[in-house]
Amino acid sequence: MTRLNPQTTPRHQLRAEKTARNKEAALNAFIGKKAEIDAMLTRLQALSDDHFNCHPDEAGWAMVGTLEHYASLLKRITDSAFGESEHAE
């Protein structure tokens, strides 16, 4: 996008350009954060597929506690994302 000269360009055009740059920056930031979340979800799914690196013979209450902790953190995220629990309207 070509930068406009603030001394020769009408204000409405300057505001429009600033708005367009801001919208583009917001879109780029959104896409970056979405990619970051997608990467975390992919890693988490792979860990889950591998039973959180826990062999069935090693499963015990400590691992249950770890998974309970993970589940509570994920529940906070899903409650927020879907407007559930204390995030419900």
Phi and psi in degrees as GROMACS dihedral restraints (atoms count N, CA, C in turn):
[ dihedral_restraints ]
;  ai    aj    ak    al  type     phi  dphi    fc
    3     4     5     6     1   -77.6    20    10
    4     5     6     7     1   133.9    20    10
    6     7     8     9     1   -76.2    20    10
    7     8     9    10     1   136.7    20    10
    9    10    11    12     1   -89.2    20    10
   10    11    12    13     1   150.8    20    10
   12    13    14    15     1   -80.3    20    10
   13    14    15    16     1   117.0    20    10
   15    16    17    18     1   -65.3    20    10
   16    17    18    19     1   -18.3    20    10
   18    19    20    21     1   -84.4    20    10
   19    20    21    22     1   -23.7    20    10
   21    22    23    24     1  -116.2    20    10
   22    23    24    25     1    -4.9    20    10
   24    25    26    27     1  -102.9    20    10
   25    26    27    28     1   133.8    20    10
   27    28    29    30     1   -58.0    20    10
   28    29    30    31     1   149.0    20    10
   30    31    32    33     1   -57.9    20    10
   31    32    33    34     1   -39.3    20    10
   33    34    35    36     1   -62.2    20    10
   34    35    36    37     1   -34.4    20    10
   36    37    38    39     1   -70.5    20    10
   37    38    39    40     1   -38.6    20    10
   39    40    41    42     1   -63.1    20    10
   40    41    42    43     1   -43.9    20    10
   42    43    44    45     1   -63.6    20    10
   43    44    45    46     1   -40.9    20    10
   45    46    47    48     1   -62.5    20    10
   46    47    48    49     1   -41.0    20    10
   48    49    50    51     1   -66.3    20    10
   49    50    51    52     1   -43.3    20    10
   51    52    53    54     1   -62.0    20    10
   52    53    54    55     1   -41.9    20    10
   54    55    56    57     1   -62.4    20    10
   55    56    57    58     1   -42.8    20    10
   57    58    59    60     1   -64.0    20    10
   58    59    60    61     1   -42.7    20    10
   60    61    62    63     1   -64.2    20    10
   61    62    63    64     1   -41.2    20    10
   63    64    65    66     1   -63.8    20    10
   64    65    66    67     1   -43.0    20    10
   66    67    68    69     1   -64.0    20    10
   67    68    69    70     1   -41.6    20    10
   69    70    71    72     1   -64.0    20    10
   70    71    72    73     1   -41.9    20    10
   72    73    74    75     1   -63.8    20    10
   73    74    75    76     1   -41.0    20    10
   75    76    77    78     1   -64.5    20    10
   76    77    78    79     1   -41.5    20    10
   78    79    80    81     1   -62.9    20    10
   79    80    81    82     1   -43.8    20    10
   81    82    83    84     1   -62.9    20    10
   82    83    84    85     1   -40.7    20    10
   84    85    86    87     1   -65.1    20    10
   85    86    87    88     1   -41.5    20    10
   87    88    89    90     1   -60.5    20    10
   88    89    90    91     1   -48.1    20    10
   90    91    92    93     1   -62.1    20    10
   91    92    93    94     1   -39.3    20    10
   93    94    95    96     1   -63.8    20    10
   94    95    96    97     1   -44.9    20    10
   96    97    98    99     1   -66.8    20    10
   97    98    99   100     1   -38.3    20    10
   99   100   101   102     1   -62.5    20    10
  100   101   102   103     1   -42.8    20    10
  102   103   104   105     1   -62.2    20    10
  103   104   105   106     1   -38.7    20    10
  105   106   107   108     1   -63.1    20    10
  106   107   108   109     1   -44.4    20    10
  108   109   110   111     1   -65.4    20    10
  109   110   111   112     1   -44.5    20    10
  111   112   113   114     1   -58.0    20    10
  112   113   114   115     1   -40.8    20    10
  114   115   116   117     1   -65.1    20    10
  115   116   117   118     1   -41.9    20    10
  117   118   119   120     1   -64.0    20    10
  118   119   120   121     1   -42.1    20    10
  120   121   122   123     1   -64.3    20    10
  121   122   123   124     1   -39.1    20    10
  123   124   125   126     1   -62.5    20    10
  124   125   126   127     1   -44.9    20    10
  126   127   128   129     1   -64.0    20    10
  127   128   129   130     1   -42.6    20    10
  129   130   131   132     1   -65.0    20    10
  130   131   132   133     1   -40.6    20    10
  132   133   134   135     1   -63.4    20    10
  133   134   135   136     1   -41.1    20    10
  135   136   137   138     1   -63.3    20    10
  136   137   138   139     1   -40.7    20    10
  138   139   140   141     1   -64.2    20    10
  139   140   141   142     1   -41.5    20    10
  141   142   143   144     1   -64.1    20    10
  142   143   144   145     1   -43.0    20    10
  144   145   146   147     1   -59.3    20    10
  145   146   147   148     1   -28.2    20    10
  147   148   149   150     1   -95.6    20    10
  148   149   150   151     1    20.2    20    10
  150   151   152   153     1    55.5    20    10
  151   152   153   154     1    38.3    20    10
  153   154   155   156     1    54.0    20    10
  154   155   156   157     1    39.7    20    10
  156   157   158   159     1    56.8    20    10
  157   158   159   160     1    30.7    20    10
  159   160   161   162     1  -115.1    20    10
  160   161   162   163     1   117.0    20    10
  162   163   164   165     1   -71.9    20    10
  163   164   165   166     1   141.1    20    10
  165   166   167   168     1   -51.9    20    10
  166   167   168   169     1   -33.9    20    10
  168   169   170   171     1   -71.0    20    10
  169   170   171   172     1   -17.0    20    10
  171   172   173   174     1   -99.7    20    10
  172   173   174   175     1    -4.2    20    10
  174   175   176   177     1   -66.5    20    10
  175   176   177   178     1   127.3    20    10
  177   178   179   180     1  -151.5    20    10
  178   179   180   181     1  -173.3    20    10
  180   181   182   183     1   -64.2    20    10
  181   182   183   184     1   -30.0    20    10
  183   184   185   186     1   -62.7    20    10
  184   185   186   187     1   -42.6    20    10
  186   187   188   189     1   -69.2    20    10
  187   188   189   190     1   -35.9    20    10
  189   190   191   192     1   -60.4    20    10
  190   191   192   193     1   -43.1    20    10
  192   193   194   195     1   -62.5    20    10
  193   194   195   196     1   -40.6    20    10
  195   196   197   198     1   -62.7    20    10
  196   197   198   199     1   -46.3    20    10
  198   199   200   201     1   -66.9    20    10
  199   200   201   202     1   -34.4    20    10
  201   202   203   204     1   -63.0    20    10
  202   203   204   205     1   -40.4    20    10
  204   205   206   207     1   -63.2    20    10
  205   206   207   208     1   -48.0    20    10
  207   208   209   210     1   -58.5    20    10
  208   209   210   211     1   -45.0    20    10
  210   211   212   213     1   -62.6    20    10
  211   212   213   214     1   -39.0    20    10
  213   214   215   216     1   -67.2    20    10
  214   215   216   217     1   -37.4    20    10
  216   217   218   219     1   -66.7    20    10
  217   218   219   220     1   -43.1    20    10
  219   220   221   222     1   -66.2    20    10
  220   221   222   223     1   -34.5    20    10
  222   223   224   225     1   -63.6    20    10
  223   224   225   226     1   -39.4    20    10
  225   226   227   228     1   -59.4    20    10
  226   227   228   229     1   -41.1    20    10
  228   229   230   231     1   -67.2    20    10
  229   230   231   232     1   -49.0    20    10
  231   232   233   234     1   -67.0    20    10
  232   233   234   235     1   -37.8    20    10
  234   235   236   237     1   -59.8    20    10
  235   236   237   238     1   -42.9    20    10
  237   238   239   240     1   -67.0    20    10
  238   239   240   241     1   -45.8    20    10
  240   241   242   243     1   -65.3    20    10
  241   242   243   244     1   -34.0    20    10
  243   244   245   246     1  -106.5    20    10
  244   245   246   247     1     6.8    20    10
  246   247   248   249     1    64.8    20    10
  247   248   249   250     1    38.9    20    10
  249   250   251   252     1  -107.0    20    10
  250   251   252   253     1   171.9    20    10
  252   253   254   255     1    55.8    20    10
  253   254   255   256     1  -131.4    20    10
  255   256   257   258     1   -71.0    20    10
  256   257   258   259     1   -10.1    20    10
  258   259   260   261     1   -90.1    20    10
  259   260   261   262     1    -2.2    20    10
  261   262   263   264     1   -70.2    20    10
  262   263   264   265     1   148.0    20    10
